[in-house]
Amino acid sequence: MRVSVIGCGHLGAPHAAALAELGHDVIGVELNPETVKKLQSGRSHFYEKGLDELLDRHVPAGRLRFTSSLSEAAEFADLHFVAVGTPLRADGRGYDVGQVVGAVRALAPLLRRPATIVGKSTVTVGTVARLQEIITEHAGSDGVDLVWNPEFLREGHAVEDSLYPDRIVVGLTSSAAEENVREVYAPILARGDAELIVTDPATAEVLKSAANAFLSTKISYINAMAEVCEITGADVATVAHGIGIDPRIGHGGMRPGIGYGGGCLPKDVAAFTHRVGEIGATGAADLLKAVEKVNHARMDAAHDLVERAYGGPLDTATIAVLGASFKAGTSDVRNSPALRLAGLLHSSAARTVIHDPESVAAARHLHPEYSYAEDIRTALDGADIVVLATEWPEFTKDTALPTTAARVVRRRVLVDVRTAVNTSVWTAAGWTVHQLGRPVQHPTA
Ligand SMILES: NC(=O)c1ccc[n+]([C@@H]2O[C@H](COP(=O)([O-])OP(=O)(O)OC[C@H]3O[C@@H](n4cnc5c(N)ncnc54)[C@H](O)[C@@H]3O)[C@@H](O)[C@H]2O)c1
């Protein structure tokens, strides 16, 4: 099929590349001319595992191209994915859906033949109805259908999740559009491993918000249990493992740490909390407020843990912070817990040096006031203690790291606020390991 993807950010760029990989002819539309230039050169403007490989394969072949011209896309494609941003409003009271409304409002009159607009951005319930009115009023042709197809990809796995989604949710405003959606996802549906959920727009909108809210609830739940374990001397890792054996609970999302972050969960939970409160779903609003409260509190708990590990106020400490992106596998630093913790340490007058395999440039752009190291050795050299803030495999799976790091740090003290390392490898190399909600692990060698 000939498809367009409007908005080529963390969702749109992998989605466009995956559609090309699935055999479609794809045009990506992006407002930012620098981004268009970069993508058109076959390289992504951010790090996402496997994305450059797809761009490299499909851009030179002409199957995938990028432009800033919406009319070129309207002319070319029969199906238009809308993947623009929905940031939180400045007052925190729900999403700013200006990019979505703007994109649909601009596209509609340019459509001169029947087409399907497929919304992928995460929106508040009720947005689709508003967009439908815009299309009815402004479409340049009859037969322009709107469907909502929320996206569930995980950053760091965006390419894999776009090619192998576990579900495809489609909220239809007209049954005619179902055929086009089935056709664009035909190679995925033919495999039979992704469930297609065809529903109404309101259900699709709520389903996406409910998914992110549940994930955040699970994360805050185990982090709240970490708080209980800190007070009682219990071990939250064992608690998480033990309760997760029950299939009704499960192990996914149960790793204690400094809480959720990134470009989605914090804003999605905040927007959903506001919206459910607004519509009078007070039980849901109270639950989600508690989820947010726990998430914020864990950051202070992490700061206190670093202080305890150092053994006093941090104003004389030099701290190597490993990780800046909000999670491993992406250079995305939006709402990154790692950077928030680095900021707290920084404001405690600690000297922090941050290293990340992929996101030093993005972090420096956002926080030029912090110090960064391009390589791990420079970050560790002369540090009093080490804080592991993002679970990159370079930090957690490299079994030689505890020994090499021990040679250049002043004290063998690791604060792992992601509960990500194999503690026995570190303690065997002479390290003391501190994790949230767990007893301190002492050196065994
Ligand atoms: N990032 C994710 O992993 C993810 C996962 C699921 C859902 N989502 C949702 O997808 C949407 C996009 O998120 P994102 O993380 O990709 O945001 P992003 O900010 O990385 O990307 C949005 C892009 O859209 C571009 N844009 C805005 N208006 C445009 C227009 N009129 N024409 C062309 N381009 C335009 C912006 O320049 C930007 O590059 C959000 O609603 C988000 O909640 C994101």
The ligand as a Gaussian input file, in Angstrom:
#p B3LYP/6-31G(d) Opt

LIG

0 1
 N        7.529000       7.243000      22.117000
 C        6.867000       6.123000      22.293000
 O        7.447000       5.090000      22.603000
 C        5.372000       6.054000      22.120000
 C        4.711000       4.821000      22.312000
 C        3.331000       4.779000      22.161000
 C        2.632000       5.934000      21.887000
 N        3.302000       7.117000      21.748000
 C        2.530000       8.314000      21.431000
 O        2.882000       8.709000      20.126000
 C        2.826000      10.117000      19.994000
 C        4.174000      10.626000      19.500000
 O        5.131000      10.389000      20.500000
 P        6.684000      10.524000      20.205000
 O        7.376000       9.985000      21.404000
 O        7.009000       9.944000      18.873000
 O        6.825000      12.127000      20.137000
 P        8.002000      12.939000      19.458000
 O        7.926000      14.289000      20.049000
 O        9.257000      12.153000      19.529000
 O        7.574000      13.011000      17.920000
 C        6.551000      13.799000      17.418000
 C        7.024000      14.356000      16.073000
 O        5.928000      14.920000      15.362000
 C        6.411000      16.054000      14.660000
 N        5.262000      16.873000      14.263000
 C        4.422000      17.603000      15.043000
 N        3.441000      18.153000      14.305000
 C        3.644000      17.756000      13.030000
 C        2.967000      17.979000      11.806000
 N        1.874000      18.737000      11.736000
 N        3.468000      17.428000      10.680000
 C        4.583000      16.660000      10.729000
 N        5.269000      16.415000      11.858000
 C        4.799000      16.940000      12.995000
 C        7.365000      16.713000      15.638000
 O        8.254000      17.582000      14.985000
 C        8.061000      15.485000      16.240000
 O        9.209000      15.129000      15.506000
 C        2.437000      10.637000      21.379000
 O        1.050000      10.792000      21.429000
 C        2.867000       9.509000      22.294000
 O        2.144000       9.506000      23.491000
 C        4.649000       7.197000      21.835000

